[in-house]
Amino acid sequence: MSTVHLACAADEKYLPHCATMLHSVLETASDADIIVHFTHFPAFPTKQLAVLSDFVSGAGGSLDPVCVDHETLAELPSTEALPSVVWQRVLLPALLSDLDKVLYLDSDVIALGSVEPLFEVDISDSYLAAVTNPMHELWTDWPERIGLPDEPSYFNSGVMLMNLDLLRKDGCADDIVRHAKEHPELVHWGDQCAMNVVLHERRYGLHPKWNMMNGFLTDGRGEELFPPGVLAEALANPQIIHFEGPPQGKPWHYRSEHPLRATYLKHRQQTPWPLQKLEGQNVSNFLKKHVVPRPVLDRLRALKHRRTEEI
């Protein structure tokens, strides 16, 4: 039996989504032995951690809780949408010092197939393997603005196969943290931007089926980022679905329009934290979902973020 080392992180708010992701991975694991390295801050509730451990064990995996000193990340840029917990993945080379590589997954993903083939990808000469991130039309110049050669160079950090050995050897975590502290204006999407600046030159480009983002699946973007036919292949046979972006992309939200919402809910209902009520059920979101055209909302949201970044 092969072993897959999987890393993930969550605060108490995102724990139900993290558990949903883990259920999907464990259910599709075939014969692989899944070891989950769950990073968390000291304030994470002990009882919830015990429930998560029992849940993972019951689903066929094993949990390795990894406590992260909050002070290590306290000075890094964070927002409500991107809290400091997301920076924990930057520290994985040191936190998992006995591992050569690890598969990192965001909490807002679900696996439709076994992650074992992804874990077995050869990245011996790369810092990490990740999928190119499709950019909104108002953000296509962002990669170049932060120092990357072009838009296709910018990767999404929600699904990463990380070469921990090489990242440790080259001191990449220190470089990422240093860049974020020195250039907070260039980390609009938190650690993802800082990781791109430091790691993009030695990134193995994954097939988009391993990180089927909303930008690909529901927004129709990204075909020009890959060789002809590649995105079509991914759309026809996605292996990991990533519910990134605004509320309408989140299957637990009232405004969700995601075609795989039912798949998320199926996994969620088999966790200790089943969904009791959709988030965001209010008049404002009713109007946004049923009255205001989505393209208008998308453009207003992008313009709002762009103005915020330029201030």
C-alpha positions in Angstrom: 0.0 0.0 0.0 1.4 3.4 -1.0 1.3 6.4 1.4 0.1 9.9 0.6 1.1 12.7 2.9 -1.6 15.4 2.8 -1.3 18.8 4.5 -4.2 21.2 5.2 -5.0 24.0 7.5 -8.2 25.5 9.0 -9.6 27.7 11.7 -12.8 26.8 13.5 -14.9 28.6 10.9 -13.5 26.6 8.0 -13.2 23.3 9.9 -16.5 21.9 8.4 -15.2 22.6 4.8 -11.8 21.1 5.7 -13.6 18.0 6.9 -15.7 17.9 3.8 -12.5 18.0 1.7 -10.9 15.2 3.7 -14.0 13.0 3.4 -13.8 13.4 -0.4 -10.1 12.5 -0.4 -10.5 9.5 1.8 -13.5 8.2 0.0 -11.7 8.2 -3.3 -8.3 7.1 -2.0 -8.5 3.5 -3.5 -5.7 1.6 -1.6 -3.5 4.5 -0.6 -2.8 5.2 3.1 -3.6 8.8 3.7 -1.8 10.7 6.5 -3.3 14.1 7.2 -1.0 16.7 8.6 -3.4 19.3 10.0 -1.8 22.6 10.9 -3.6 24.9 13.4 -3.0 27.7 15.9 -2.8 27.1 19.6 -6.2 28.5 20.2 -7.9 25.9 18.0 -10.4 24.0 20.3 -9.0 20.8 21.7 -12.4 19.1 21.5 -12.9 19.9 17.9 -9.4 18.6 17.1 -10.3 15.3 18.8 -13.6 15.1 16.8 -11.6 15.7 13.6 -9.1 13.0 14.5 -11.8 10.4 15.2 -13.6 11.4 12.0 -10.4 11.0 9.9 -9.6 7.6 11.5 -13.2 6.4 11.0 -12.9 7.4 7.3 -9.7 5.3 6.8 -7.0 7.9 7.4 -4.9 9.1 10.2 -4.5 12.6 11.6 -1.2 14.3 12.6 -2.1 17.6 14.4 0.6 20.2 13.9 0.5 23.3 16.1 1.8 26.6 14.7 3.0 29.5 16.8 0.8 32.4 15.9 3.5 34.9 16.6 5.5 33.6 13.7 2.9 34.8 11.3 1.5 37.8 13.2 3.2 40.5 11.1 2.1 39.1 7.8 -0.7 40.7 5.8 -4.1 39.2 6.5 -7.8 40.0 5.9 -11.2 38.5 6.8 -11.2 36.7 3.5 -7.5 35.6 3.8 -6.8 35.2 7.5 -3.4 34.4 8.9 -4.1 30.7 8.9 -3.5 30.6 5.2 0.1 31.5 5.7 0.7 28.3 7.6 1.4 26.4 4.4 4.4 28.6 3.8 6.0 27.0 6.9 5.4 23.4 5.9 9.0 22.7 5.0 10.0 23.4 8.7 6.8 22.0 10.2 7.2 18.7 8.4 10.9 18.4 8.7 11.0 14.6 8.3 9.1 14.6 4.9 10.6 15.1 1.4 7.3 16.2 -0.1 3.6 16.8 0.8 0.4 17.4 -1.1 -1.2 20.6 0.2 -5.0 21.1 -0.3 -7.1 24.1 0.6 -10.2 23.5 2.6 -12.6 24.6 -0.2 -11.7 21.7 -2.5 -13.2 18.3 -3.1 -11.6 15.3 -4.8 -13.5 13.5 -7.5 -10.8 10.9 -8.0 -7.8 9.5 -6.1 -5.0 12.0 -5.3 -2.4 9.2 -5.4 -1.4 9.9 -9.0 -0.9 13.5 -8.2 1.2 12.7 -5.2 3.4 10.5 -7.4 4.3 13.3 -9.9 8.1 13.7 -10.2 9.0 17.2 -8.9 12.6 16.4 -8.0 13.8 19.4 -9.9 11.0 21.8 -8.9 10.0 23.6 -5.8 6.3 22.6 -6.3 3.7 21.6 -8.8 0.6 23.7 -9.2 -2.0 24.8 -11.8 -1.9 28.1 -13.6 -4.5 30.6 -12.2 -6.9 32.2 -14.7 -7.2 35.9 -14.0 -10.2 38.2 -14.2 -10.0 40.5 -17.2 -9.3 43.5 -14.9 -6.4 41.6 -13.3 -4.5 40.2 -16.3 -1.6 42.5 -15.7 -1.2 41.6 -12.0 1.4 38.8 -12.5 3.7 41.2 -14.3 3.1 43.9 -11.7 4.4 41.7 -9.0 7.5 40.7 -11.0 6.4 37.6 -13.0 7.1 37.4 -16.7 3.5 36.9 -17.9 0.0 35.8 -16.8 0.6 32.0 -17.4 3.5 32.2 -14.8 1.0 32.9 -12.0 -0.1 29.7 -10.2 -2.9 29.0 -7.7 -1.8 27.8 -4.3 -5.0 25.9 -3.4 -3.5 22.6 -4.7 0.2 22.2 -4.4 2.5 19.2 -4.5 5.5 20.7 -2.5 9.1 19.5 -2.7 9.8 20.1 1.0 13.4 19.0 0.8 14.3 21.5 -1.9 12.3 24.3 -0.3 14.2 23.7 3.0 17.6 23.5 1.2 17.1 26.9 -0.5 15.5 28.7 2.4 12.4 29.5 0.4 10.0 30.0 3.4 12.2 32.8 4.8 12.3 34.4 1.3 8.5 34.3 1.0 7.9 35.8 4.5 10.6 38.5 3.9 9.0 39.5 0.6 5.5 39.7 2.1 6.7 41.9 5.0 8.8 44.2 2.7 6.1 44.4 -0.1 2.6 44.1 1.5 1.2 46.0 -1.5 2.2 43.1 -3.7 0.4 40.4 -1.8 -3.2 41.1 -2.8 -4.0 37.4 -2.5 -1.9 36.8 0.5 0.7 34.1 0.6 -0.2 33.0 -2.9 1.3 36.2 -4.4 4.4 36.0 -2.3 4.9 32.3 -3.1 4.5 33.1 -6.8 7.3 35.7 -6.7 9.7 33.4 -5.0 8.9 30.1 -6.5 7.4 30.6 -10.0 10.7 30.0 -11.9 10.9 26.4 -10.5 7.2 25.5 -10.7 6.0 22.3 -12.4 2.9 23.1 -14.3 0.1 20.7 -13.4 -2.7 19.7 -15.7 -5.8 21.8 -14.8 -7.8 18.7 -14.0 -5.9 18.8 -10.6 -7.3 22.2 -9.7 -10.6 22.8 -11.5 -11.1 26.4 -10.3 -14.3 28.3 -10.8 -12.5 30.5 -13.3 -12.3 27.5 -15.6 -15.5 25.6 -14.8 -18.1 28.4 -14.3 -16.5 31.6 -15.7 -15.2 30.2 -19.0 -11.7 31.6 -18.6 -8.2 30.2 -19.1 -8.2 28.3 -22.4 -5.3 30.4 -23.7 -3.2 29.4 -20.7 -2.7 25.8 -21.8 -1.9 23.9 -25.1 -5.0 23.3 -27.3 -7.4 20.8 -25.9 -5.9 20.6 -22.4 -8.6 22.6 -20.6 -11.3 20.8 -22.5 -9.8 17.5 -21.2 -9.8 18.9 -17.7 -13.4 20.1 -17.9 -14.4 16.6 -19.2 -12.6 14.7 -16.4 -11.8 17.0 -13.4 -10.0 15.3 -10.5 -10.1 18.1 -7.9 -12.7 20.8 -7.7 -11.7 24.1 -6.2 -14.6 26.4 -4.9 -12.4 29.5 -5.0 -13.6 33.1 -5.4 -16.7 35.0 -4.4 -19.8 33.7 -2.6 -21.5 32.4 -5.8 -18.6 29.9 -6.1 -19.1 28.5 -2.6 -21.5 25.6 -2.5 -22.4 26.3 1.1 -23.6 29.8 0.2 -27.1 30.9 -0.7 -25.8 32.5 -3.9 -24.0 29.4 -5.1 -24.4 28.6 -8.8 -21.8 25.8 -8.8 -22.8 22.7 -10.8 -21.2 20.4 -8.2 -22.9 21.9 -5.2 -24.7 18.6 -4.6 -21.4 16.7 -4.6 -20.0 19.0 -1.9 -23.2 18.7 0.2 -23.1 14.9 -0.1 -19.6 14.8 1.5 -20.4 17.6 4.0 -23.4 15.6 5.3 -21.1 12.7 6.2 -18.9 14.8 8.4 -19.5 15.7 12.1 -20.4 19.2 10.8 -23.4 18.7 8.4 -24.7 21.8 6.8 -27.8 23.0 8.7 -28.5 26.2 6.8 -27.0 27.9 3.7 -24.9 31.0 4.5 -25.9 34.4 3.3 -29.7 34.0 3.2 -30.8 37.7 3.3 -32.5 40.3 1.1 -29.2 41.7 -0.3 -28.1 38.3 -1.5 -31.6 37.5 -2.9 -31.3 40.6 -5.1 -27.8 39.7 -6.1 -28.9 36.2 -7.0 -32.2 36.8 -8.7 -32.2 40.4 -9.9 -28.7 41.8 -10.7 -27.0 40.1 -13.6 -23.9 38.2 -12.5 -21.5 39.8 -15.0 -22.4 43.2 -13.5 -21.7 41.9 -10.0 -18.4 40.3 -11.1 -17.2 43.5 -12.7 -18.2 45.7 -9.7 -16.4 43.3 -7.4 -13.2 43.3 -9.5 -13.3 47.1 -9.7 -13.8 47.4 -5.9 -10.8 45.2 -5.3 -8.7 47.0 -7.9 -9.4 50.4 -6.3 -8.6 49.0 -2.8 -5.3 47.7 -4.1 -4.4 51.0 -5.7 -5.1 53.1 -2.6 
